[in-house]
Amino acid sequence: MKTYKKRYSLIGLTVLTALYGCGGGSDDDFTPPEQVNTAAPVHGGDITLTVHEKEDLQFIELLGTPTGALTGPGVATDADGNYMTVTDLSISVSGPRADEIINAGIEQNGNKLGIRPSAVAPNLDTGETHIAVVTFNISDGQNKTPRTATITFEGEDFAPEIANDLTANFTKDSGIGVINGLSDVTDADNEPLTISNLVADSMNEYDLPVTINGTNIEVDISAVEDSIPDGQKVTFKYTYTVSDHRFDLERVLYVNVLGVQDIAGAPLVLNYFLTEDIFETDGMLEVDLAKEIEEREGDAIVISDIKLDGVAYENSFEGRVIDNILYFNPNAFLDEISPNGFKDFVFTMKVSDDKGNFSDGERELAIRVNGVESNLLAKNGMDVGFENGGAGFEVTWCDPGAAITTSIVANGDASFQMMGAPCYYAVTTTSFPDLEVGAKYYLSYNAYVGAGEASPYIVINNDPNGTHNFWGGVRPEHPADGSWRPLLVEFDTESGYLATPNGDGETPMDIADQLRLFVMSAWLGNDGMPVFDDFNFTRYDNIEGVDVLLNSPGNFEDNNYVVNTNGGGLVEVRVDENNPDNHVLYVDTTDAAEGVTLSFPVSKGALISGAKYRISYDVQYLNYAENQSSGADSNINDAGTYTFEFVFENLDNELEFSKLSTVWNGPEYGTVHSIADESFHFEGFGTVTDWDSENVMMHVMINGDNAQYTIDNLTVVRIP
């Protein structure tokens, strides 16, 4: 109240000073009229709010509605129009852990109350609640009206998750080794974790002393150093307990002690335990298996007897060893690693020089491949498989109604069905990612259409009834024959609908942070009732990946490289006219009656049932302008685009799938990305296909008439 009055006086003094300064003063004292303040503030009731411990930080308005909203029925008002503030705030708490939590999770910020569930979560278990009653007054500077805000925190307790047994490696001269006992342990509640009850296995060959120091385990290797035979690895097994405040979980610890000695004349291995950590979407990992090895006589280092998890390592799409370099392809394991999970690969090898002098023991390389959540909808919380009520998907207009169904399902136990047409649903603003200019995305999903004239319609827009034309989307082909079909839509933010301006010159990408994904059943007829499952929205242009084409010939830098062709025309590797240090593939379809087909071998094991592949290439249509104006090339359509078709074929069993790649470049040189989906083989939904062959080819079918192209940097990589 004092602050309010002092502010009022300063304002009056400022006005008087200004009047005198302008010659407007007089001998009479100026007394401003008093503000009327007879009515006390009123509100529509006390505030109540229930939050789950996993919810994000939020703020409620203490002068707002009974739900804490800023506007709406029940906000605090003052009949005199006086400024209102929150005063005299105090907090009382109750619940089974009130003494531990106290006021955590409640933060006053002026007339707002910050609610931070994460501060309460570590101390609440499933079924427990913590109640904070906030009492305060609403003051108009003279009168006060009491109000309370009751905040109920609902708890949910999770046990710690242990990803694997713990393995630690040491050489016998390591002295004291330190192991993080909580390595690869997570807890969804972010509770403090402890370790205890460390017990040695009765079958351990020697007594290796181990002690717990906080959450670390200290191992006294020196105590068994003299007992470890040279050149051998001795494994010690232990168990210990990982605990939060409620759960106790047992974990197994293996301590490997390698007995090695420096052998005269052989290379000196400075580090017997190499490690690498990569993501499943990374490019090829290259590891120099001879690194951290000292060859004192200057002889060549030889790495031999390489095994992966105890099995002799053979060259494949998964990797190979060439001249002591291990090439390891993480893309080969996309199906084996869950999002945010991981998989470990342990290589062993022998080290020698080229004169046959072997170093003691075996060297190890441990590679951890980490999973990635590439589905941006799932990452943002959408129930993409409709197994949990369809969170992240909301109706915008659907008179026929829609439902989660368990009778027509592509995968899992449920799917989403529109009960007729018209029906419009959208991914919520929180679940749909902000699109980036210059990025490329794809949407894949499974669709079932029982009957009707066309497939469901897909569009990215800010508002179906807004400035941007809602109909500027795509309708993937579906036969509407009562079958499940995998469908895929590509979105290029620099071409196509997302980059097409409306009448005002604005494109959808001008409001990229406001866009959502809309799905509708319109034009299907009321008997259509389409069903959807397994929504996946992924950005794919920024994934490095590993080329599936055998020996990666697509940069055409081998001036003697001859492409396998069919159909006539002219195909040859040439020096790039714009860069003499670069080579390109020149293709001229003149006199090729059915176009030109280029064929490239695919690495064995690179194609997987149900997998998706990004096809990337640089292309320039050299005589585009001439052919467009004359109409000489029927491959150029009314929109000015032209197409190439990519066909993947297993010559052993006639299995194939294809991709029609649209080029928006016109006459300009540029990069094109397209997505080929193996499930488009049309052998039937869910069919497991066999690509395990040395005779898999990718054919590029160039159907242009009298067209001349340069093509470069052709690659095909697997993507999530």
ChimeraX attribute file (.defattr): number of C-alpha atoms within 10 A of each C-alpha:
attribute: neighborCount
match mode: 1-to-1
recipient: residues
	/A:1	12
	/A:2	8
	/A:3	8
	/A:4	12
	/A:5	10
	/A:6	10
	/A:7	10
	/A:8	11
	/A:9	12
	/A:10	11
	/A:11	10
	/A:12	14
	/A:13	11
	/A:14	10
	/A:15	12
	/A:16	16
	/A:17	13
	/A:18	13
	/A:19	13
	/A:20	11
	/A:21	10
	/A:22	9
	/A:23	9
	/A:24	10
	/A:25	14
	/A:26	9
	/A:27	5
	/A:28	6
	/A:29	8
	/A:30	10
	/A:31	7
	/A:32	8
	/A:33	6
	/A:34	6
	/A:35	9
	/A:36	10
	/A:37	15
	/A:38	13
	/A:39	15
	/A:40	19
	/A:41	23
	/A:42	18
	/A:43	20
	/A:44	16
	/A:45	16
	/A:46	18
	/A:47	24
	/A:48	15
	/A:49	14
	/A:50	13
	/A:51	17
	/A:52	16
	/A:53	26
	/A:54	17
	/A:55	13
	/A:56	11
	/A:57	12
	/A:58	12
	/A:59	18
	/A:60	22
	/A:61	22
	/A:62	29
	/A:63	27
	/A:64	24
	/A:65	22
	/A:66	24
	/A:67	20
	/A:68	22
	/A:69	17
	/A:70	17
	/A:71	12
	/A:72	12
	/A:73	13
	/A:74	19
	/A:75	20
	/A:76	22
	/A:77	19
	/A:78	18
	/A:79	12
	/A:80	14
	/A:81	13
	/A:82	19
	/A:83	12
	/A:84	21
	/A:85	16
	/A:86	20
	/A:87	19
	/A:88	11
	/A:89	14
	/A:90	13
	/A:91	15
	/A:92	13
	/A:93	19
	/A:94	15
	/A:95	17
	/A:96	14
	/A:97	17
	/A:98	18
	/A:99	10
	/A:100	12
	/A:101	19
	/A:102	18
	/A:103	19
	/A:104	17
	/A:105	20
	/A:106	20
	/A:107	13
	/A:108	16
	/A:109	11
	/A:110	12
	/A:111	17
	/A:112	18
	/A:113	19
	/A:114	17
	/A:115	23
	/A:116	21
	/A:117	23
	/A:118	18
	/A:119	16
	/A:120	26
	/A:121	26
	/A:122	22
	/A:123	22
	/A:124	25
	/A:125	19
	/A:126	10
	/A:127	9
	/A:128	15
	/A:129	23
	/A:130	22
	/A:131	20
	/A:132	22
	/A:133	19
	/A:134	21
	/A:135	17
	/A:136	19
	/A:137	21
	/A:138	26
	/A:139	21
	/A:140	25
	/A:141	18
	/A:142	13
	/A:143	15
	/A:144	20
	/A:145	16
	/A:146	17
	/A:147	21
	/A:148	19
	/A:149	23
	/A:150	18
	/A:151	20
	/A:152	21
	/A:153	26
	/A:154	21
	/A:155	22
	/A:156	19
	/A:157	21
	/A:158	16
	/A:159	18
	/A:160	21
	/A:161	13
	/A:162	17
	/A:163	14
	/A:164	14
	/A:165	13
	/A:166	21
	/A:167	15
	/A:168	16
	/A:169	18
	/A:170	21
	/A:171	20
	/A:172	25
	/A:173	16
	/A:174	15
	/A:175	15
	/A:176	14
	/A:177	17
	/A:178	17
	/A:179	19
	/A:180	15
	/A:181	23
	/A:182	17
	/A:183	15
	/A:184	13
	/A:185	14
	/A:186	15
	/A:187	16
	/A:188	14
	/A:189	22
	/A:190	15
	/A:191	19
	/A:192	10
	/A:193	17
	/A:194	16
	/A:195	22
	/A:196	19
	/A:197	12
	/A:198	18
	/A:199	15
	/A:200	17
	/A:201	14
	/A:202	11
	/A:203	8
	/A:204	13
	/A:205	13
	/A:206	14
	/A:207	12
	/A:208	17
	/A:209	14
	/A:210	18
	/A:211	15
	/A:212	18
	/A:213	14
	/A:214	11
	/A:215	16
	/A:216	16
	/A:217	19
	/A:218	17
	/A:219	20
	/A:220	17
	/A:221	22
	/A:222	16
	/A:223	15
	/A:224	16
	/A:225	18
	/A:226	12
	/A:227	13
	/A:228	19
	/A:229	14
	/A:230	15
	/A:231	14
	/A:232	14
	/A:233	19
	/A:234	17
	/A:235	16
	/A:236	21
	/A:237	19
	/A:238	17
	/A:239	18
	/A:240	19
	/A:241	17
	/A:242	23
	/A:243	18
	/A:244	19
	/A:245	15
	/A:246	10
	/A:247	13
	/A:248	17
	/A:249	14
	/A:250	16
	/A:251	19
	/A:252	16
	/A:253	23
	/A:254	15
	/A:255	20
	/A:256	17
	/A:257	22
	/A:258	26
	/A:259	22
	/A:260	21
	/A:261	17
	/A:262	12
	/A:263	12
	/A:264	11
	/A:265	17
	/A:266	23
	/A:267	26
	/A:268	20
	/A:269	23
	/A:270	10
	/A:271	13
	/A:272	18
	/A:273	17
	/A:274	16
	/A:275	12
	/A:276	14
	/A:277	12
	/A:278	16
	/A:279	17
	/A:280	26
	/A:281	26
	/A:282	16
	/A:283	18
	/A:284	19
	/A:285	18
	/A:286	15
	/A:287	17
	/A:288	13
	/A:289	22
	/A:290	20
	/A:291	14
	/A:292	13
	/A:293	15
	/A:294	14
	/A:295	17
	/A:296	11
	/A:297	10
	/A:298	9
	/A:299	15
	/A:300	12
	/A:301	24
	/A:302	19
	/A:303	19
	/A:304	14
	/A:305	12
	/A:306	21
	/A:307	16
	/A:308	16
	/A:309	13
	/A:310	10
	/A:311	11
	/A:312	12
	/A:313	16
	/A:314	13
	/A:315	10
	/A:316	14
	/A:317	22
	/A:318	18
	/A:319	18
	/A:320	16
	/A:321	20
	/A:322	10
	/A:323	11
	/A:324	16
	/A:325	16
	/A:326	18
	/A:327	18
	/A:328	20
	/A:329	23
	/A:330	25
	/A:331	25
	/A:332	20
	/A:333	15
	/A:334	20
	/A:335	14
	/A:336	12
	/A:337	15
	/A:338	13
	/A:339	16
	/A:340	11
	/A:341	13
	/A:342	19
	/A:343	16
	/A:344	14
	/A:345	13
	/A:346	15
	/A:347	21
	/A:348	21
	/A:349	17
	/A:350	17
	/A:351	26
	/A:352	23
	/A:353	19
	/A:354	13
	/A:355	12
	/A:356	12
	/A:357	17
	/A:358	21
	/A:359	22
	/A:360	22
	/A:361	19
	/A:362	22
	/A:363	20
	/A:364	21
	/A:365	18
	/A:366	17
	/A:367	19
	/A:368	18
	/A:369	24
	/A:370	22
	/A:371	22
	/A:372	18
	/A:373	14
	/A:374	19
	/A:375	19
	/A:376	19
	/A:377	23
	/A:378	19
	/A:379	17
	/A:380	15
	/A:381	14
	/A:382	22
	/A:383	19
	/A:384	25
	/A:385	25
	/A:386	25
	/A:387	19
	/A:388	13
	/A:389	15
	/A:390	17
	/A:391	16
	/A:392	20
	/A:393	22
	/A:394	14
	/A:395	16
	/A:396	15
	/A:397	14
	/A:398	18
	/A:399	13
	/A:400	13
	/A:401	16
	/A:402	19
	/A:403	13
	/A:404	19
	/A:405	18
	/A:406	15
	/A:407	9
	/A:408	18
	/A:409	23
	/A:410	24
	/A:411	14
	/A:412	12
	/A:413	14
	/A:414	22
	/A:415	27
	/A:416	25
	/A:417	23
	/A:418	25
	/A:419	20
	/A:420	22
	/A:421	22
	/A:422	19
	/A:423	25
	/A:424	23
	/A:425	18
	/A:426	24
	/A:427	23
	/A:428	21
	/A:429	18
	/A:430	13
	/A:431	21
	/A:432	25
	/A:433	21
	/A:434	16
	/A:435	18
	/A:436	14
	/A:437	14
	/A:438	11
	/A:439	14
	/A:440	20
	/A:441	21
	/A:442	18
	/A:443	18
	/A:444	18
	/A:445	18
	/A:446	21
	/A:447	28
	/A:448	26
	/A:449	26
	/A:450	17
	/A:451	19
	/A:452	20
	/A:453	14
	/A:454	19
	/A:455	24
	/A:456	29
	/A:457	20
	/A:458	22
	/A:459	24
	/A:460	26
	/A:461	27
	/A:462	22
	/A:463	17
	/A:464	18
	/A:465	10
	/A:466	9
	/A:467	15
	/A:468	21
	/A:469	16
	/A:470	16
	/A:471	14
	/A:472	15
	/A:473	19
	/A:474	16
	/A:475	16
	/A:476	16
	/A:477	14
	/A:478	19
	/A:479	17
	/A:480	21
	/A:481	12
	/A:482	15
	/A:483	16
	/A:484	24
	/A:485	23
	/A:486	24
	/A:487	18
	/A:488	20
	/A:489	17
	/A:490	19
	/A:491	22
	/A:492	20
	/A:493	21
	/A:494	16
	/A:495	14
	/A:496	14
	/A:497	22
	/A:498	22
	/A:499	17
	/A:500	17
	/A:501	14
	/A:502	13
	/A:503	9
	/A:504	8
	/A:505	8
	/A:506	14
	/A:507	18
	/A:508	22
	/A:509	24
	/A:510	14
	/A:511	13
	/A:512	19
	/A:513	15
	/A:514	16
	/A:515	22
	/A:516	23
	/A:517	21
	/A:518	24
	/A:519	22
	/A:520	24
	/A:521	28
	/A:522	18
	/A:523	17
	/A:524	24
	/A:525	15
	/A:526	18
	/A:527	14
	/A:528	26
	/A:529	24
	/A:530	28
	/A:531	25
	/A:532	28
	/A:533	25
	/A:534	22
	/A:535	22
	/A:536	19
	/A:537	25
	/A:538	21
	/A:539	21
	/A:540	21
	/A:541	18
	/A:542	10
	/A:543	17
	/A:544	15
	/A:545	22
	/A:546	25
	/A:547	26
	/A:548	21
	/A:549	21
	/A:550	16
	/A:551	11
	/A:552	18
	/A:553	19
	/A:554	22
	/A:555	17
	/A:556	23
	/A:557	18
	/A:558	13
	/A:559	14
	/A:560	10
	/A:561	12
	/A:562	13
	/A:563	17
	/A:564	12
	/A:565	18
	/A:566	16
	/A:567	16
	/A:568	16
	/A:569	20
	/A:570	15
	/A:571	22
	/A:572	17
	/A:573	21
	/A:574	18
	/A:575	16
	/A:576	15
	/A:577	10
	/A:578	8
	/A:579	9
	/A:580	9
	/A:581	9
	/A:582	15
	/A:583	22
	/A:584	25
	/A:585	25
	/A:586	20
	/A:587	20
	/A:588	22
	/A:589	23
	/A:590	16
	/A:591	15
	/A:592	20
	/A:593	14
	/A:594	16
	/A:595	20
	/A:596	26
	/A:597	25
	/A:598	18
	/A:599	18
	/A:600	20
	/A:601	20
	/A:602	25
	/A:603	21
	/A:604	18
	/A:605	17
	/A:606	23
	/A:607	25
	/A:608	18
	/A:609	15
	/A:610	17
	/A:611	16
	/A:612	18
	/A:613	22
	/A:614	21
	/A:615	20
	/A:616	20
	/A:617	18
	/A:618	17
	/A:619	23
	/A:620	20
	/A:621	22
	/A:622	18
	/A:623	14
	/A:624	23
	/A:625	12
	/A:626	13
	/A:627	19
	/A:628	18
	/A:629	9
	/A:630	9
	/A:631	13
	/A:632	15
	/A:633	18
	/A:634	14
	/A:635	19
	/A:636	19
	/A:637	12
	/A:638	9
	/A:639	9
	/A:640	14
	/A:641	14
	/A:642	22
	/A:643	18
	/A:644	17
	/A:645	15
	/A:646	22
	/A:647	18
	/A:648	23
	/A:649	21
	/A:650	20
	/A:651	14
	/A:652	13
	/A:653	12
	/A:654	8
	/A:655	16
	/A:656	21
	/A:657	18
	/A:658	20
	/A:659	19
	/A:660	15
	/A:661	18
	/A:662	14
	/A:663	21
	/A:664	18
	/A:665	18
	/A:666	19
	/A:667	18
	/A:668	12
	/A:669	15
	/A:670	16
	/A:671	17
	/A:672	17
	/A:673	20
	/A:674	25
	/A:675	24
	/A:676	24
	/A:677	21
	/A:678	21
	/A:679	24
	/A:680	19
	/A:681	18
	/A:682	14
	/A:683	13
	/A:684	12
	/A:685	16
	/A:686	15
	/A:687	12
	/A:688	12
	/A:689	16
	/A:690	14
	/A:691	21
	/A:692	15
	/A:693	17
	/A:694	14
	/A:695	15
	/A:696	27
	/A:697	21
	/A:698	22
	/A:699	21
	/A:700	20
	/A:701	21
	/A:702	24
	/A:703	21
	/A:704	26
	/A:705	22
	/A:706	19
	/A:707	24
	/A:708	19
	/A:709	21
	/A:710	21
	/A:711	22
	/A:712	24
	/A:713	19
	/A:714	20
	/A:715	21
	/A:716	24
	/A:717	22
	/A:718	26
	/A:719	23
	/A:720	20
